[in-house]
Amino acid sequence: MQQMISCPDFLGIGAPRCGTTFLFKQLVTHDKIWIPSIKEIHYFDNQRGRSFLNKRNLKHIKYSVGTMLGLKILWYLWKKKTVQFGKYPYEILFSIKYLFGPRTDEWYFSLFPKKSGVLTGEITPSYQKLSEELVAIIAKNSPNLKIFYLMRDPIERAWSHVVYDQAKRKKRHISMVNEKIIFDRLNGEAISLASNYLANIKKWQKYFPKENIFIGFLEDIIENPIDFMASVYNFLEIGPNQKQNIRSLSNKVNDTDKFKTDIPDHIERFLAEKFSEMTKILAGKYGGRTIEYYEHIRKILDS
């Protein structure tokens, strides 16, 4: 008989630049949730079938060694309320497996410890663009998995994405970036796929029931983060985070404001034309915030 393997209870699959880091920072402090302190494991889109000495793993070695051996660092993190000692054994186990395990499906699912009353999961926004074959593999191993998918106005998301890639990462203002590079990025596969909310949701809904997919909006996080997190905990069927830092709920994460300007009119119109049809269908299916997205696009195109 095949041995049962542990599986995550939830997965954050996207979209990039839509509040997934905020969600991660809230979930990682919850007593009833274990989530790796490394956000974005990138197993299914990057590490699957590769050596443990791949580029992404090497990037996290410093973190993992610090988790296993750096008690002073751990003490500092505990005092900062970002790591709890009760979760430390899980972190040690995770670090050992993460560093040295072969990149197989069994290895990935074994990263998530099983303890009564504790949910486990991870957040990797680029999972939204996985092939149907890989989504099917995830569903086969974790049929009861709960999925988080966050959105924002697609025009704002695409602009934030290009600013993050071409300005913040390179520590320069977006006005210093050649416009051809900006348009190449906006037309590129990464931004186009990340902004196609409709196709991404449809693919995951093919393998998971609608009630297992939480669709959230960055605008709701900004306007009322407390209510947003309450809806998250309700979806996960757990109580509120007793250690939740109310002040942290209002703090921006991965902020790009100092690297960008408002979207130039001609780029805004280009993006409105690009996302118009997708957003129209999205608004018809989901209503709410997505109607606001479509109304924004129509306002741009009608002006």
C-alpha positions in Angstrom: 0.0 0.0 0.0 1.3 3.4 -0.9 2.3 5.5 2.1 0.2 8.6 2.7 2.0 11.8 2.6 1.2 15.1 4.4 -0.3 17.8 2.2 -0.8 21.5 2.7 -4.2 22.7 3.8 -4.1 25.9 1.7 -2.2 27.5 -1.1 -1.8 31.2 -2.2 -1.5 31.2 -6.0 -1.6 34.9 -6.9 -1.9 37.3 -8.4 1.5 39.1 -8.0 1.3 42.7 -6.7 -2.1 42.1 -5.3 -1.5 41.7 -1.6 0.0 38.2 -1.2 2.9 39.4 0.9 0.4 41.2 3.2 -1.5 37.9 3.5 1.7 36.0 4.2 2.7 38.4 7.0 -0.6 38.0 8.7 -0.8 34.2 8.4 2.7 33.5 9.6 2.0 34.9 13.1 -1.2 32.9 13.7 -0.9 30.2 16.4 -3.1 27.8 14.4 -1.2 28.1 11.2 2.2 26.9 10.1 3.5 28.5 7.0 7.2 28.4 5.9 9.0 31.6 6.8 10.2 31.6 3.2 7.5 33.1 1.2 7.3 31.6 -2.3 8.8 28.1 -2.4 8.3 28.0 -6.2 8.3 24.3 -6.3 5.8 23.6 -9.0 6.8 26.4 -11.3 10.6 26.3 -10.8 12.1 23.6 -8.6 10.2 20.4 -9.6 12.6 17.7 -10.8 15.7 19.8 -10.3 18.7 19.3 -8.0 18.5 20.8 -4.5 21.5 22.9 -5.5 19.4 24.9 -7.9 19.6 28.7 -8.0 16.5 29.3 -5.9 17.5 26.9 -3.2 21.0 28.5 -2.9 19.2 31.8 -2.5 17.6 30.6 0.7 20.5 28.7 2.2 21.5 31.7 4.2 18.0 31.9 5.7 17.8 28.1 6.4 21.2 28.0 8.1 20.2 30.9 10.2 17.0 29.2 11.2 18.8 26.0 12.2 21.8 27.4 14.0 21.3 31.1 14.6 19.7 31.1 18.0 20.6 34.8 18.5 18.7 35.6 15.2 15.8 33.5 16.4 15.7 35.3 19.7 15.7 38.6 17.9 12.9 37.5 15.6 10.9 36.3 18.6 11.3 39.6 20.3 10.1 41.3 17.1 7.0 38.9 17.2 7.7 37.5 13.8 8.6 33.9 15.0 7.1 32.0 17.8 9.1 29.4 19.8 6.3 27.0 19.5 6.8 26.8 15.8 10.6 26.4 16.0 10.7 22.6 15.7 8.7 22.8 12.5 11.2 25.4 11.2 14.1 23.1 11.9 12.4 20.2 10.1 11.5 22.4 7.2 15.0 23.8 6.9 16.6 20.4 6.8 14.2 19.0 4.3 14.2 22.2 2.2 18.0 22.3 2.0 18.8 18.7 1.2 15.7 17.0 -0.2 15.4 15.8 -3.8 12.9 18.1 -5.6 10.1 15.5 -6.0 6.4 15.8 -5.3 6.9 13.6 -2.2 9.6 16.0 -1.0 7.3 19.0 -1.5 4.3 17.6 0.3 6.5 16.3 3.2 7.5 19.9 3.9 4.2 20.5 5.6 4.0 19.0 9.1 0.8 17.5 10.5 -0.3 18.5 13.9 -3.9 18.4 15.2 -5.5 21.8 15.1 -2.8 23.4 13.0 -3.3 24.3 9.3 -0.3 24.4 6.9 0.2 26.0 3.6 2.4 28.3 1.4 2.1 31.3 -0.9 3.7 31.4 -4.3 1.9 33.9 -6.6 3.3 32.5 -9.8 1.4 29.2 -9.2 -1.6 30.9 -10.9 0.0 30.3 -14.3 0.8 26.6 -13.8 -0.3 24.2 -16.5 -3.5 22.2 -16.1 -1.3 19.1 -15.8 0.4 20.5 -12.7 -2.9 21.8 -11.2 -4.3 18.3 -11.6 -1.3 16.8 -9.8 -1.9 19.2 -6.9 -5.6 18.4 -6.8 -4.9 14.6 -6.8 -2.6 14.9 -3.8 -4.6 17.6 -2.0 -8.2 17.3 -3.0 -9.5 19.4 -0.1 -6.9 22.1 -0.6 -8.1 25.7 -0.1 -6.9 28.3 -2.6 -6.3 32.0 -2.2 -6.5 34.1 -5.3 -6.1 37.9 -4.9 -6.8 40.5 -7.6 -6.7 44.3 -8.1 -7.6 46.7 -10.9 -5.7 45.0 -13.8 -4.3 48.3 -15.1 -2.9 49.2 -11.7 -1.6 45.6 -11.3 0.3 45.7 -14.6 1.8 49.1 -13.9 2.9 48.1 -10.4 4.4 44.9 -11.8 6.5 46.8 -14.4 7.6 49.4 -11.8 8.6 46.7 -9.4 10.6 44.8 -12.0 12.2 47.7 -13.9 12.5 50.3 -11.2 12.4 49.1 -7.6 14.6 46.0 -8.2 17.1 48.1 -10.1 16.8 51.0 -7.6 15.9 53.6 -10.2 12.8 55.7 -10.8 10.4 54.4 -13.6 10.9 57.7 -15.4 14.5 56.6 -16.1 13.4 53.4 -17.9 13.2 53.5 -21.7 9.6 53.4 -22.8 10.3 50.6 -25.3 11.4 48.5 -22.4 8.2 49.3 -20.5 6.0 48.3 -23.4 8.0 45.2 -24.0 7.4 44.2 -20.4 3.7 45.1 -20.5 3.3 43.0 -23.6 5.5 40.2 -22.2 4.3 36.8 -21.1 4.8 37.3 -17.4 2.7 40.4 -17.0 0.0 39.3 -19.5 -0.4 35.9 -17.8 -0.4 37.4 -14.3 -3.1 39.9 -15.3 -5.4 37.4 -17.0 -7.5 36.7 -13.9 -10.3 35.0 -15.8 -8.1 32.3 -17.3 -6.2 31.7 -14.1 -9.3 31.3 -12.0 -11.0 29.1 -14.6 -8.0 26.7 -14.7 -8.1 26.1 -10.9 -11.9 25.9 -10.7 -11.7 23.0 -13.1 -10.0 20.9 -10.4 -11.2 22.5 -7.2 -14.8 23.4 -6.2 -15.7 27.1 -6.1 -16.2 27.0 -2.3 -12.5 26.0 -1.9 -11.3 29.1 -3.8 -11.1 32.4 -1.9 -11.2 35.4 -4.3 -10.0 38.5 -2.6 -9.2 42.1 -3.6 -6.3 44.4 -2.8 -8.7 47.3 -2.6 -10.5 45.5 0.3 -7.2 45.0 2.1 -6.5 48.8 1.8 -9.9 49.9 2.8 -10.6 47.5 5.7 -7.8 45.1 6.5 -9.4 43.9 9.7 -12.6 42.7 7.9 -10.5 41.3 5.1 -8.5 39.1 7.5 -11.7 38.1 9.3 -13.0 36.8 5.9 -9.7 34.9 5.5 -10.0 33.2 8.9 -13.6 32.4 8.2 -12.7 30.7 4.9 -10.0 28.7 6.7 -12.5 27.9 9.4 -10.3 29.0 12.3 -10.5 31.7 14.9 -9.0 35.2 14.6 -5.3 35.8 15.1 -4.9 36.6 18.8 -1.4 38.0 18.1 -2.5 40.1 15.2 -0.8 43.5 15.2 -3.5 46.0 14.3 -0.9 48.6 13.3 0.8 46.1 10.8 -2.5 45.7 9.0 -2.2 49.3 7.7 1.4 49.1 6.7 2.2 48.8 3.0 4.4 45.9 2.0 6.6 45.8 -1.2 5.7 49.4 -1.7 6.8 51.0 -5.0 5.5 54.5 -4.5 8.9 56.3 -4.5 9.9 54.6 -7.7 6.8 55.5 -9.8 4.6 58.2 -11.1 1.0 58.0 -12.1 0.5 55.9 -15.2 1.0 58.1 -18.4 -2.2 58.5 -20.3 -1.1 56.7 -23.4 0.1 53.7 -21.4 -3.1 53.7 -19.3 -5.2 53.6 -22.5 -3.0 50.8 -24.0 -3.6 48.7 -20.9 -7.4 49.5 -20.9 -7.6 48.2 -24.4 -5.6 45.2 -23.5 -7.8 44.2 -20.5 -11.2 45.4 -21.6 -12.7 42.2 -22.9 -11.3 40.0 -20.0 -12.5 42.5 -17.4 -16.0 42.7 -19.0 -16.4 38.9 -18.7 -14.9 39.0 -15.2 -17.4 41.7 -14.1 -20.3 39.6 -15.4 -19.2 36.5 -13.5 -18.1 38.0 -10.2 -19.5 41.4 -9.8 -18.4 43.6 -6.9 -14.9 45.0 -7.3 -14.6 43.6 -10.8 -17.5 45.8 -11.9 -15.4 48.8 -10.6 -12.5 47.5 -12.7 -14.6 47.4 -15.9 -16.1 50.8 -15.2 -12.6 52.2 -14.8 -11.6 50.8 -18.1 -14.7 52.1 -19.9 -14.1 55.5 -18.5 -10.6 55.5 -19.9 -11.7 54.2 -23.3 -14.7 56.6 -23.6 -12.6 59.7 -22.7 
